[in-house]
Every structure is written in C-alpha cells, then in structure tokens.
C-alpha cells in the first residue's frame, strides 16, 4: 500500500510517499513542488496548473492508493487563505481524478499523532519524523517533514501498526533515550 502525505502550499508544497507492507513501512520519496526558475513570473493560475500536473505525475508514477493532506489553519490574511484553498483544491482534484481517496487531518491532529503534543513546534515535528522514519531531514524545509508527518498520521489513524524500533512520539522517545534529556 502506497500513500502520500501532502503539506499544501501555493508557492511551496511538501510531499512524502510511504510504502506500507506487512514488514512495516519505508519512505519511497519526499520533496517539494515549487515553481521553477522560469515560472517565477507565472500568474497564480499557471502555478496551480503546475501543482496539479506535478501531483498527478507523482501519484501515477508511484501508484499511490491514498492521499493524506493537512487541512488549513486560520489565516488573518484573507488573500493567503484563498490561495491556499485553491492550492488544496488542485491537489484534491488531482487525487480524485485518479480515483484516489483523500483524507484530511488538522495540523494539531498531525502534531499530536507524531510528537504526542498537539502544539509541538515544526522543529519538534521534523525531529520526530526523522527519528521514526530513520532519515535525515535537517537540510530540508519544514514543508517536507510536515508532509511526512501527515503521512505518518494517516498510517496511525488507519490502524496500521508502526513496526519500527524507533519511537512513535515524544513520550516514547524520552522513555527510550533518558540519557539524551537535559534536566535543569
């Protein structure tokens, strides 16, 4: 079973693809979808088409069967909220046009699932995702770790057992690594 987690954005969209099997799970690919150098002057509609085309290509190439996407949070800027909504719609349509179901998770739900704290920082989320998936995300933007966190949240919500010896949340990490905790 192959799933994709997506952290939507109109300028930079993070994605992470995870393969789930009886033996556990592993990362197939992760990255950012963003306008290339030549398309920086594209209008917003062209950027949405670029996002749609890239997501469609990724979903097809990796034979993804489920899409997990982070819901938007409240924006004070109405213009930003509208653009993010349009970007999410492009992603959802790409999935639905390929008959791939879309599952939505709030940022708080994703953070709680991965770190055990619904108010965790992006740095904490990135650290836990790196630990759980045993990959180095230090050189990547938070959009990538957020997308992988969405995928992990989906795996957790679907009832799949995470068959790794690595911690699934902050509490487990602390229990497994008491020597790494600094007490004031």
C-alpha contacts under 8 A as a table, 3 or more apart, distances in Angstrom:
res1	aa1	res2	aa2	distance
1	X	19	X	5.75
1	X	20	X	5.15
1	X	21	X	6.57
1	X	64	X	7.58
1	X	65	X	6.74
2	X	17	X	6.96
2	X	18	X	5.79
2	X	19	X	4.43
2	X	20	X	6.17
2	X	62	X	7.45
2	X	63	X	6.87
2	X	64	X	4.88
2	X	65	X	5.80
2	X	66	X	7.05
3	X	17	X	5.73
3	X	18	X	5.51
3	X	19	X	6.51
3	X	20	X	7.92
3	X	64	X	5.30
3	X	65	X	5.93
3	X	66	X	4.92
3	X	67	X	5.88
3	X	68	X	7.42
3	X	151	X	6.92
4	X	15	X	6.74
4	X	16	X	5.55
4	X	17	X	4.41
4	X	18	X	6.38
4	X	59	X	7.92
4	X	64	X	6.63
4	X	66	X	6.56
4	X	67	X	5.06
4	X	68	X	6.08
4	X	151	X	6.04
5	X	15	X	5.61
5	X	16	X	5.21
5	X	17	X	6.43
5	X	67	X	6.17
5	X	68	X	4.75
5	X	69	X	5.78
5	X	147	X	4.85
5	X	148	X	5.65
5	X	149	X	7.35
5	X	150	X	5.06
5	X	151	X	4.12
5	X	152	X	7.86
5	X	154	X	7.97
6	X	13	X	7.20
6	X	14	X	5.74
6	X	15	X	4.51
6	X	16	X	6.62
6	X	67	X	7.60
6	X	68	X	6.24
6	X	69	X	4.78
6	X	70	X	6.52
6	X	146	X	7.74
6	X	147	X	4.49
6	X	148	X	7.43
6	X	150	X	6.64
6	X	151	X	7.51
7	X	13	X	5.84
7	X	14	X	4.98
7	X	15	X	6.33
7	X	69	X	6.22
7	X	70	X	5.63
7	X	143	X	5.99
7	X	144	X	7.42
7	X	146	X	6.00
7	X	147	X	4.64
7	X	150	X	7.42
8	X	12	X	7.53
8	X	13	X	4.87
8	X	14	X	6.55
8	X	69	X	7.22
8	X	70	X	6.97
8	X	84	X	7.17
8	X	87	X	6.59
8	X	88	X	5.87
8	X	91	X	7.79
9	X	12	X	5.16
9	X	13	X	4.64
9	X	14	X	7.73
9	X	84	X	5.75
9	X	87	X	6.06
9	X	88	X	7.39
10	X	13	X	6.81
10	X	47	X	7.27
10	X	48	X	7.10
10	X	51	X	7.97
10	X	83	X	6.34
10	X	84	X	5.83
10	X	86	X	7.88
10	X	87	X	5.29
11	X	34	X	5.77
11	X	35	X	7.01
11	X	47	X	7.83
12	X	32	X	6.33
12	X	33	X	5.83
12	X	34	X	4.81
12	X	35	X	7.86
12	X	143	X	7.50
13	X	32	X	5.45
13	X	33	X	5.05
13	X	34	X	6.45
13	X	143	X	6.60
14	X	30	X	7.62
14	X	31	X	5.86
14	X	32	X	4.54
14	X	33	X	6.40
14	X	143	X	4.59
14	X	144	X	4.54
14	X	145	X	7.80
14	X	146	X	7.27
14	X	147	X	5.46
15	X	30	X	5.52
15	X	31	X	5.61
15	X	32	X	6.24
15	X	33	X	7.73
15	X	143	X	7.67
15	X	144	X	5.90
15	X	147	X	4.95
15	X	148	X	6.80
16	X	27	X	7.46
16	X	28	X	7.82
16	X	29	X	5.91
16	X	30	X	4.11
16	X	31	X	6.60
16	X	144	X	6.78
16	X	147	X	5.53
16	X	148	X	4.87
16	X	151	X	7.01
17	X	27	X	5.99
17	X	28	X	5.46
17	X	29	X	5.28
17	X	30	X	6.08
17	X	148	X	7.41
17	X	151	X	7.51
18	X	25	X	6.65
18	X	26	X	5.63
18	X	27	X	4.50
18	X	28	X	5.55
18	X	29	X	7.39
18	X	151	X	7.16
19	X	25	X	5.45
19	X	26	X	5.50
19	X	27	X	6.34
19	X	28	X	6.52
20	X	23	X	7.89
20	X	24	X	5.90
20	X	25	X	4.30
20	X	26	X	6.80
21	X	24	X	5.33
21	X	25	X	5.93
23	X	163	X	7.00
24	X	161	X	7.61
24	X	162	X	6.21
24	X	163	X	4.84
24	X	164	X	6.86
25	X	162	X	7.40
25	X	163	X	7.44
26	X	133	X	6.94
27	X	30	X	7.61
27	X	133	X	7.12
30	X	144	X	6.64
30	X	148	X	7.66
31	X	144	X	5.82
32	X	143	X	7.39
32	X	144	X	6.57
33	X	51	X	6.87
33	X	54	X	7.21
34	X	51	X	7.54
35	X	38	X	7.82
35	X	39	X	5.52
35	X	40	X	6.12
35	X	47	X	6.66
35	X	50	X	7.34
36	X	39	X	5.30
36	X	40	X	6.55
37	X	40	X	5.61
38	X	41	X	7.15
39	X	42	X	4.95
39	X	47	X	7.83
42	X	45	X	7.91
42	X	46	X	5.73
42	X	47	X	6.44
43	X	46	X	5.44
43	X	47	X	6.54
44	X	47	X	5.03
44	X	48	X	6.31
45	X	48	X	5.07
45	X	49	X	6.34
46	X	49	X	5.05
46	X	50	X	6.17
47	X	50	X	4.95
47	X	51	X	6.17
48	X	51	X	5.02
48	X	52	X	6.12
48	X	86	X	7.55
48	X	87	X	6.13
48	X	90	X	6.43
49	X	52	X	4.98
49	X	53	X	6.02
49	X	90	X	7.58
50	X	53	X	5.18
50	X	54	X	6.10
51	X	54	X	5.23
51	X	55	X	6.10
51	X	87	X	7.52
51	X	90	X	6.98
51	X	91	X	7.21
52	X	55	X	5.30
52	X	56	X	6.06
52	X	90	X	5.27
52	X	91	X	5.85
52	X	93	X	7.77
52	X	94	X	5.82
53	X	56	X	5.12
53	X	57	X	6.14
53	X	94	X	7.72
54	X	57	X	5.08
54	X	58	X	6.22
55	X	58	X	5.13
55	X	59	X	6.05
55	X	91	X	6.52
55	X	94	X	6.46
55	X	95	X	7.94
56	X	59	X	5.22
56	X	60	X	6.14
56	X	94	X	5.32
56	X	95	X	7.04
56	X	98	X	7.96
57	X	60	X	5.22
57	X	61	X	5.96
58	X	61	X	5.12
58	X	62	X	6.13
59	X	62	X	5.64
59	X	63	X	5.78
59	X	64	X	5.13
59	X	95	X	7.38
60	X	63	X	5.09
60	X	64	X	6.82
64	X	67	X	7.44
64	X	100	X	7.53
65	X	100	X	5.59
65	X	101	X	7.38
66	X	100	X	5.53
66	X	101	X	5.40
66	X	102	X	6.30
66	X	103	X	7.65
67	X	95	X	6.93
67	X	100	X	6.75
67	X	101	X	6.19
67	X	102	X	4.77
67	X	103	X	6.11
68	X	102	X	5.84
68	X	103	X	4.70
68	X	104	X	5.79
68	X	105	X	7.34
68	X	150	X	6.31
68	X	151	X	6.04
68	X	154	X	6.30
69	X	102	X	7.21
69	X	103	X	6.23
69	X	104	X	5.01
69	X	105	X	6.35
69	X	147	X	7.75
69	X	150	X	6.49
70	X	104	X	5.70
70	X	105	X	5.00
70	X	106	X	5.67
70	X	107	X	6.24
70	X	110	X	7.84
70	X	147	X	7.83
70	X	150	X	6.39
71	X	104	X	5.91
71	X	105	X	5.67
71	X	106	X	4.99
71	X	107	X	6.76
72	X	84	X	7.52
72	X	85	X	7.63
72	X	106	X	7.16
72	X	107	X	7.64
73	X	106	X	7.66
73	X	107	X	7.31
74	X	81	X	7.66
75	X	78	X	6.57
75	X	80	X	7.05
75	X	81	X	5.76
77	X	80	X	5.45
77	X	81	X	6.42
78	X	81	X	5.02
78	X	82	X	6.21
79	X	82	X	5.19
79	X	83	X	6.35
80	X	83	X	5.18
80	X	84	X	6.13
81	X	84	X	5.17
81	X	85	X	6.10
82	X	85	X	5.07
82	X	86	X	6.26
83	X	86	X	5.10
83	X	87	X	6.23
84	X	87	X	5.03
84	X	88	X	6.17
85	X	88	X	5.11
85	X	89	X	6.17
86	X	89	X	4.99
86	X	90	X	6.30
87	X	90	X	5.14
87	X	91	X	6.44
88	X	91	X	5.14
88	X	92	X	6.10
89	X	92	X	5.01
89	X	93	X	5.96
90	X	93	X	5.21
90	X	94	X	6.20
91	X	94	X	5.17
91	X	95	X	6.48
92	X	95	X	5.20
92	X	96	X	6.06
92	X	102	X	6.68
93	X	96	X	4.96
93	X	97	X	5.78
94	X	97	X	5.38
94	X	98	X	6.65
95	X	98	X	5.32
95	X	99	X	6.40
95	X	100	X	4.98
95	X	101	X	6.80
95	X	102	X	6.93
96	X	99	X	4.77
96	X	100	X	5.27
96	X	101	X	6.34
96	X	102	X	7.34
97	X	100	X	7.44
103	X	154	X	7.73
105	X	109	X	6.15
105	X	110	X	6.41
105	X	150	X	7.21
105	X	153	X	7.88
105	X	154	X	7.94
106	X	109	X	5.10
106	X	110	X	6.28
107	X	110	X	5.14
107	X	111	X	6.18
107	X	118	X	7.87
108	X	111	X	5.18
108	X	112	X	6.05
108	X	118	X	4.57
108	X	119	X	6.46
109	X	112	X	5.13
109	X	113	X	6.08
109	X	118	X	6.30
109	X	153	X	7.70
110	X	113	X	5.15
110	X	114	X	6.28
110	X	118	X	7.44
110	X	149	X	6.36
110	X	150	X	5.75
110	X	153	X	5.48
111	X	114	X	5.31
111	X	115	X	5.67
111	X	116	X	6.92
111	X	117	X	6.07
111	X	118	X	4.86
111	X	119	X	6.80
111	X	120	X	6.07
111	X	125	X	6.54
111	X	149	X	7.55
112	X	115	X	5.48
112	X	116	X	4.43
112	X	117	X	4.53
112	X	118	X	4.11
112	X	119	X	7.53
112	X	120	X	7.70
113	X	116	X	5.82
113	X	117	X	7.77
113	X	118	X	7.85
113	X	152	X	7.80
113	X	153	X	5.49
113	X	156	X	7.26
113	X	169	X	7.17
114	X	117	X	7.98
114	X	125	X	6.76
114	X	128	X	6.65
114	X	129	X	7.08
114	X	149	X	6.43
114	X	152	X	7.07
114	X	153	X	6.61
114	X	168	X	6.28
114	X	169	X	5.20
114	X	170	X	7.77
115	X	118	X	7.63
115	X	120	X	6.94
115	X	124	X	7.20
115	X	125	X	6.28
115	X	128	X	6.34
115	X	168	X	7.29
115	X	169	X	4.19
115	X	170	X	4.82
115	X	171	X	7.71
116	X	169	X	5.22
116	X	170	X	5.76
116	X	171	X	6.72
117	X	120	X	5.33
117	X	170	X	7.84
120	X	124	X	6.06
120	X	125	X	6.67
121	X	124	X	5.17
121	X	125	X	6.37
122	X	125	X	5.04
122	X	126	X	6.11
122	X	142	X	6.57
122	X	146	X	7.66
123	X	126	X	5.09
123	X	127	X	6.13
123	X	142	X	7.69
124	X	127	X	5.06
124	X	128	X	6.20
125	X	128	X	5.26
125	X	129	X	6.07
125	X	145	X	7.12
125	X	146	X	7.17
125	X	149	X	7.22
126	X	129	X	5.15
126	X	130	X	6.10
126	X	137	X	6.95
126	X	142	X	6.78
126	X	145	X	5.11
126	X	146	X	7.10
126	X	149	X	7.99
127	X	130	X	5.17
127	X	131	X	6.20
127	X	137	X	7.91
128	X	131	X	4.93
128	X	132	X	5.97
128	X	167	X	7.94
128	X	168	X	7.58
128	X	169	X	6.74
128	X	170	X	7.15
129	X	132	X	5.15
129	X	133	X	5.93
129	X	134	X	7.90
129	X	145	X	6.47
129	X	148	X	6.94
129	X	149	X	6.15
130	X	133	X	5.40
130	X	134	X	5.36
130	X	135	X	4.96
130	X	136	X	5.70
130	X	137	X	6.08
130	X	145	X	7.89
131	X	134	X	5.01
131	X	135	X	6.96
131	X	166	X	6.49
131	X	167	X	7.10
132	X	164	X	7.51
132	X	166	X	5.37
132	X	167	X	5.96
132	X	168	X	6.06
134	X	166	X	7.93
136	X	139	X	7.69
137	X	140	X	5.24
137	X	141	X	7.94
137	X	145	X	6.97
138	X	141	X	7.98
140	X	144	X	6.56
140	X	145	X	7.69
141	X	144	X	5.78
141	X	145	X	7.20
142	X	145	X	5.13
142	X	146	X	5.86
143	X	146	X	5.08
143	X	147	X	6.14
144	X	147	X	5.13
144	X	148	X	6.35
145	X	148	X	5.09
145	X	149	X	6.01
146	X	149	X	4.90
146	X	150	X	6.24
147	X	150	X	5.07
147	X	151	X	6.44
148	X	151	X	5.00
148	X	152	X	6.22
149	X	152	X	4.98
149	X	153	X	6.05
150	X	153	X	5.01
150	X	154	X	6.21
151	X	154	X	5.06
151	X	155	X	6.29
152	X	155	X	5.00
152	X	156	X	6.16
153	X	156	X	5.04
153	X	157	X	6.08
154	X	157	X	5.03
154	X	158	X	6.00
155	X	158	X	5.20
155	X	159	X	6.58
155	X	160	X	5.55
155	X	161	X	7.91
155	X	162	X	7.98
156	X	159	X	5.35
156	X	160	X	5.80
156	X	161	X	7.12
156	X	162	X	7.59
157	X	160	X	7.54
162	X	168	X	7.68
164	X	167	X	7.78
166	X	173	X	7.74
167	X	170	X	7.33
167	X	172	X	5.14
167	X	173	X	5.03
167	X	176	X	7.53
168	X	172	X	6.43
168	X	173	X	7.43
169	X	172	X	5.52
169	X	173	X	6.31
170	X	173	X	4.95
170	X	174	X	6.20
171	X	174	X	5.26
171	X	175	X	6.29
172	X	175	X	5.00
172	X	176	X	6.10
173	X	176	X	5.17
173	X	177	X	5.91
174	X	177	X	5.07
174	X	178	X	5.51
174	X	180	X	7.81
174	X	181	X	7.08
175	X	178	X	5.96
177	X	180	X	5.62
177	X	181	X	7.32
178	X	181	X	5.55
179	X	182	X	7.90
